Amino acid sequence: MSSSPTLAVARLAELVGEGHVITEPTELAGYEVDGLQPAAVARPGTAEAVAEVVRFAAAEKLAVMATGGRTKLRIGAPPRGYDLALDVSRMNRVLAYDPGDLTLGVEAGIRFADLDRVLAEKGQFLPLSPAFADQATVGGIVATNSSTPLRHAYGSTRDYMLGMEFVTGEGNPVKSGGRVVKNVTGYDLHKLMIGALGTLGVITRVNFRTFPLPHAQGTFLASCESAAAALALCRAIARSPLQPRLVEVVEPQAAQILSGGRATLPAGCWSVVVAAAGEPGVVERHGAELARMAQGTHAGAFAGLADKEESALLGCIREFPKHVMEFCPAATIFRISVLPTQMELLLEHARQVAERSQFTWAALVRASGIVFVALLPTAAAPLDGETLRRLAQAATELIRASSVPEIGGRPMIEWCPLELKREVNVWGPVRDDLALMQRLKKVFDPQDIFSPGRFVGGI
Ligand SMILES: Cc1cc2nc3c(=O)[nH]c(=O)nc-3n(C[C@H](O)[C@H](O)[C@H](O)COP(=O)(O)OP(=O)(O)OC[C@H]3O[C@@H](n4cnc5c(N)ncnc54)[C@H](O)[C@@H]3O)c2cc1C
């Protein structure tokens, strides 16, 4: 940093307004990432101010991290530097919303819960269903490509995002995509921001297409004795004409964690949770067909849930990572993208790895192609040497096992104790397209100021 800290803070206050720069150590602690705290936090209120702050940071060679609700700031590898947090949570307005056209434009700092309320007033919703829903912001959800249970029916964020505005590492504002229709001319640059953890740019605005809330919804639960039976039912559903809203499988230990007084899940079972939505007749038909399929795949009990049970269970599934972290603060949570046909083998590998390393484990399966596996050390963080050695061994084995060709999974560690990040590459095996990603990073952030070192391959 070429300016003195005092001058820099004064300059930041000019750019974002008095009272919107934080330097108070106890407040800075709330922005800590992997043992690093920024020297200051700037809280701009407009996209123009974001661009100004980024230009200043580039000129001063400051390492900058964009922040939203700070519910998942620790995702990724430990950053190489962290001088300034750029907190966009003041930018929380709905900029454009046309319920008739099902189109929406929001500032990146809007909290999901607030947006959900605005849309519900018009009988609409966005199929984002984040954990930490009351704190998570749209910018953070997009930047982490957070997976939602509703992806089964609506796809992932990229499928209903129309466009975006973001600021590059040189402080240049960019508009990509559209506001009303999916604009297909040119490169879909905004899609590069999805899952980039703010390493290519600071998202300031996101445009979405919205969806009408269904007239009716029903949730059904099938209890299965084994992963094999549960996944056989999922495959039967996938082969059927049914179009459920979500299909999730809750492994027995995960069921115990979620049942900690909140959701009603039978103990010791693999629970298949299926939600259907639409006209009441459609929901009824799903119930009848699912009951028949559950019988055909030797599921044990099968039942439709009452509304209260339904919202408790779906709420718990959405907040799975939060419940796991409450249950075991030293948990290591893997997110593994994998084909449905490979899930059984992957789960068996996870069970064996956990058994060999003497860790309890838990799993949640998103039938459309994601498996969350948590290893649950009983020791509290910071981990003792022996526990850390076993955990590093187990994490390495699980990453290797899920990446072998016959499984073909894409594993990453979404959350774990800092000590483990120093032992294991949280992003999994190095990818063939790393060189191209490194070149892309240079184009969007030539001075490498955005969250240096946090991303895949140390980007
Ligand atoms: C272990 C764990 C697992 C989770 N799994 C899921 C899940 O599967 N599905 C789900 O929906 N939710 C999940 N969540 C909830 C998740 O926290 C939120 O969905 C969201 O990812 C974070 O939103 P946030 O506003 O708190 O972002 P923050 O925690 O503030 O930031 C998260 C990341 O996004 C970047 N970022 C934030 N804002 C911007 C911006 N405007 N521009 C550029 N980059 C930005 C940050 O630099 C950081 O890298 C999980 C949370 C945790 C802790």
The ligand as a Tripos MOL2 file, in Angstrom:
@<TRIPOS>MOLECULE
LIG
   53    58     1     0     0
SMALL
NO_CHARGES

@<TRIPOS>ATOM
      1 C1        -20.5180  -25.0020    4.5650 C.3       1 LIG1
      2 C2        -21.6140  -24.2670    3.8810 C.ar      1 LIG1
      3 C3        -22.2760  -24.8950    2.8620 C.ar      1 LIG1
      4 C4        -23.3290  -24.2360    2.2380 C.ar      1 LIG1
      5 N1        -23.9620  -24.8820    1.2540 N.ar      1 LIG1
      6 C5        -24.9720  -24.2670    0.6310 C.ar      1 LIG1
      7 C6        -25.6710  -24.9150   -0.4270 C.ar      1 LIG1
      8 O1        -25.3750  -26.0340   -0.7930 O.2       1 LIG1
      9 N2        -26.6810  -24.2510   -1.0170 N.ar      1 LIG1
     10 C7        -27.0300  -22.9970   -0.6350 C.ar      1 LIG1
     11 O2        -27.9240  -22.4380   -1.2460 O.2       1 LIG1
     12 N3        -26.3890  -22.3400    0.3480 N.ar      1 LIG1
     13 C8        -25.3930  -22.9630    0.9850 C.ar      1 LIG1
     14 N4        -24.7560  -22.3280    1.9900 N.ar      1 LIG1
     15 C9        -25.2180  -20.9890    2.3540 C.3       1 LIG1
     16 C10       -24.3130  -19.9610    1.7430 C.3       1 LIG1
     17 O3        -23.7270  -19.3980    2.7930 O.3       1 LIG1
     18 C11       -25.0360  -18.9570    0.9400 C.3       1 LIG1
     19 O4        -25.8390  -19.6230    0.0670 O.3       1 LIG1
     20 C12       -24.1340  -18.1160    0.0750 C.3       1 LIG1
     21 O5        -23.2830  -18.9370   -0.5910 O.3       1 LIG1
     22 C13       -23.3240  -17.1310    0.8480 C.3       1 LIG1
     23 O6        -23.9580  -15.8940    0.8180 O.3       1 LIG1
     24 P1        -23.3240  -14.6580    1.5970 P.3       1 LIG1
     25 O7        -24.0130  -13.4490    1.1300 O.co2     1 LIG1
     26 O8        -23.2860  -14.9070    3.0460 O.co2     1 LIG1
     27 O9        -21.8270  -14.6210    1.0090 O.3       1 LIG1
     28 P2        -20.4720  -14.3470    1.7720 P.3       1 LIG1
     29 O10       -20.2410  -15.3750    2.8100 O.co2     1 LIG1
     30 O11       -20.3840  -12.9260    2.1680 O.co2     1 LIG1
     31 O12       -19.4460  -14.6110    0.5600 O.3       1 LIG1
     32 C14       -19.3220  -15.9000    0.0280 C.3       1 LIG1
     33 C15       -18.3540  -15.8100   -1.1520 C.3       1 LIG1
     34 O13       -18.9270  -15.0260   -2.1770 O.3       1 LIG1
     35 C16       -18.1000  -13.8840   -2.4730 C.3       1 LIG1
     36 N5        -19.0020  -12.7430   -2.6630 N.ar      1 LIG1
     37 C17       -19.9720  -12.3140   -1.8120 C.ar      1 LIG1
     38 N6        -20.6260  -11.2650   -2.3640 N.ar      1 LIG1
     39 C18       -20.0650  -11.0450   -3.5910 C.ar      1 LIG1
     40 C19       -20.2820  -10.1000   -4.6550 C.ar      1 LIG1
     41 N7        -21.2310   -9.1780   -4.5830 N.pl3     1 LIG1
     42 N8        -19.5080  -10.1800   -5.7470 N.ar      1 LIG1
     43 C20       -18.5400  -11.1170   -5.8630 C.ar      1 LIG1
     44 N9        -18.2730  -12.0390   -4.9040 N.ar      1 LIG1
     45 C21       -19.0270  -11.9920   -3.7870 C.ar      1 LIG1
     46 C22       -17.1900  -13.7150   -1.2590 C.3       1 LIG1
     47 O14       -15.9610  -13.1250   -1.6120 O.3       1 LIG1
     48 C23       -17.0190  -15.1620   -0.8190 C.3       1 LIG1
     49 O15       -16.0440  -15.7830   -1.6080 O.3       1 LIG1
     50 C24       -23.7010  -22.9400    2.6530 C.ar      1 LIG1
     51 C25       -23.0060  -22.3000    3.6740 C.ar      1 LIG1
     52 C26       -21.9820  -22.9550    4.2740 C.ar      1 LIG1
     53 C27       -21.2370  -22.2660    5.3750 C.3       1 LIG1
@<TRIPOS>BOND
     1     1     2 1
     2     2     3 ar
     3     2    52 ar
     4     3     4 ar
     5     4     5 ar
     6     4    50 ar
     7     5     6 ar
     8     6     7 ar
     9     6    13 1
    10     7     8 2
    11     7     9 ar
    12     9    10 ar
    13    10    11 2
    14    10    12 ar
    15    12    13 ar
    16    13    14 ar
    17    14    15 1
    18    14    50 ar
    19    15    16 1
    20    16    17 1
    21    16    18 1
    22    18    19 1
    23    18    20 1
    24    20    21 1
    25    20    22 1
    26    22    23 1
    27    23    24 1
    28    24    25 2
    29    24    26 1
    30    24    27 1
    31    27    28 1
    32    28    29 2
    33    28    30 1
    34    28    31 1
    35    31    32 1
    36    32    33 1
    37    33    34 1
    38    33    48 1
    39    34    35 1
    40    35    36 1
    41    35    46 1
    42    36    37 ar
    43    36    45 ar
    44    37    38 ar
    45    38    39 ar
    46    39    40 ar
    47    39    45 ar
    48    40    41 1
    49    40    42 ar
    50    42    43 ar
    51    43    44 ar
    52    44    45 ar
    53    46    47 1
    54    46    48 1
    55    48    49 1
    56    50    51 ar
    57    51    52 ar
    58    52    53 1
@<TRIPOS>SUBSTRUCTURE
     1 LIG1         1 GROUP 0 **** ****
